[in-house]
Amino acid sequence: MLYDIEYTDTNLIISISYEIRGDGVNVIIFKILDGIRSDYDDYENTIHLNRIMKSTYKEEVVEQLMASKSLFGHFEKPESDVEGELLKKAELLSSVMRTTILNK
């Protein structure tokens, strides 16, 4: 079973999906360029959070993530593995948004 949702503004589309028996939570940020959504495989303009977590830049991302934890530290401890994974992705999304997208 797959659940998904997209959040859109004039510059970005944030696609979040959750597959119960698949890859779990998947967050993809598409840039909107000249009114057109970037392609899924356009690694310059489409950010896949799962790819970032596996990248060679993981140490740098983890440092950024730790800085963003101050934004999330006041939330209660997740009650399930799914909630924990969602919170982890939200922390990473916050870090990516602040360091990669919003600074450009």
N, C-alpha and C positions, 0 to 999 in steps of 0.2 A: 504494500500500500504506500502511495506517495502523497505527501502533502507539500504544497508549495504556495509561495506568495511573492509578489514583487512590489517594491516601493520605488516610485519614479518621481524625479523632479526634472528640471530643464537640462541638467548636465549628466545625471547618473540614473542607472537602474540597478537596484540591489535585489538580486534574486536569491531567495532562501528556500531550500527544499529539505524535506526530511523523509527518508525512505526507511521503513521499519526493518526490512530484511536486506537492505543494500548497504550503501556507504554511510548511512547515518545522515548527519547534517552536512549540507553542501551550501556554501555561500559564494556567490559570484557577483562581482561588481562590473557592470558594463558602462563604458563611457558613451555619451551621446555626442556624436560629432556631426555637425551640419544637419541635425535632425535625424540622424540615422544611428541606430544601436550598433555598437561594435560587435564584431563576430565572436563567437564562443572561443575560437582558436587564435584570436588576435592577442598574442601575449603582451603586446605593448599597451593596448587600450582596454583589455579585459583582465581583471584580477580574480584569480581563483584562490580562495583562502586555503583550501586543502593543499594546493601546490606550494604556497608560501610556507606552510608548516613543514613541508618535506624538503624545502630548498636548501641550498648551501649557505644561504643567509640566515639560517634558523637562529643562530646565536644573536644576531642583531635584532631579529624579530622578537625573540624572547625578551631581550632587554627592553624593547619598546612595549611589549606586552606587560612586563612587570611595572613599568611606569603607568600604564593604563589601569592596573589593578586598583590604584587608589580611587579610581572612579567607581569601581565595582565592589570594593572591600566592605561596604556597609550592608550589602545584601546578605540575607540568610544563607546558610550552607545549603547547597542543592540537596533535595530529598531523594533523588534518583540519579542513575547514570545518565539518563537522557537530559535531565535538567542540568547536570554538570557539563555535559557536552555542549548544550545550548549556551550556557554562561561562558564557557571557554571560547566559543566562536564569537560571541558578542564582544568579549574582551579583545580578541584579535581584530575583529572588524573595527572597533574603536581605534585601536592602534594604527591600523592601515589607513583609516579615514584621516586621522590627524597627521600622519607622516608622509603619506604617499599622494593622496588625492587633494586634500584641502590646502596643502602647501604649494600647489602648482597654480 
